[in-house]
Amino acid sequence: MLTADQRIDAADRLYAAERDRSPIAPLVRDYPGIDAVDSYEIQLHNIRRRARPVLGHKVGLSSEAMQQMMGVNEPDYGHLLDDMALSEDVPVDTGRYCYPRVEVEVGFVLGADLPGEGCTEDDVLAATEFLAPAIELIDSRIVDWQISLPDTIADNASSAGFVLGAARVRPSEVDIRGIDAVLWRNGSEVAKGRSDAVLGNPVTAVAWLAGKVASFGVRLRAGHIVLPGSCTRAIDARPGDSFRAEFSGLGVVSLTFGGV
């Protein structure tokens, strides 16, 4: 584990990397003793420093393939802040990011608080007011996405932005495990998947998240948005790209990147 001073130093470096759009070397290189607990504390330090309202949370590493690649047996999580909310109608300033990519997700909008430790899938279904089509914008403040688990956790689980489509569907109105998703870039299909790619059921990811954040004194509250993980592989976002994600039974969501 790292010392308190080392955690603050690592947080400072990540904060500056995001502010200046100047990615840094992997933390595991310069802090060889860093572990997941250190990394969550680094993430939380920067979240507190930003002093922005928390709109929700995201789950990362929620597919078996990503967990195998990272050598882990559970997901990770990050925060969704109000200044990370994007609009379907306003092009993203691509220059704000280091290596932007998009992921397709089934968004959860909570209508009630979730319990922390011991949260079940039934609890999640009871508390979820709506499902919504979503795109998450992910980014890495680590050079060339050369990330290990501590790197991505410390870097807010590589989260940078998100947008929800207009549709709102109650969980009882759709098979949450069987939502097909297709992502189009500039009119060409670039990725497709299904919602059960997320831990077999996105609801499982939300229940895991509720228990995990509770260990850091955090609760998932009514009104929060939860992104449980991607249905598809991540796709690079380039200046001028226009994305559209289509979900069976859940509607559509779009995101455009400005620049040339």
Helices and strands as residue ranges (DSSP letters): H 4-20, H 27-30, H 36-50, E 54-60, H 64-70, E 76-81, G 82-84, G 94-96, E 101-110, H 121-127, E 128-138, G 143-145, H 149-154, G 156-158, E 159-164, G 171-173, G 176-178, E 180-185, E 188-194, G 195-197, H 202-214, E 225-227, E 235-236, E 242-247, E 251-256
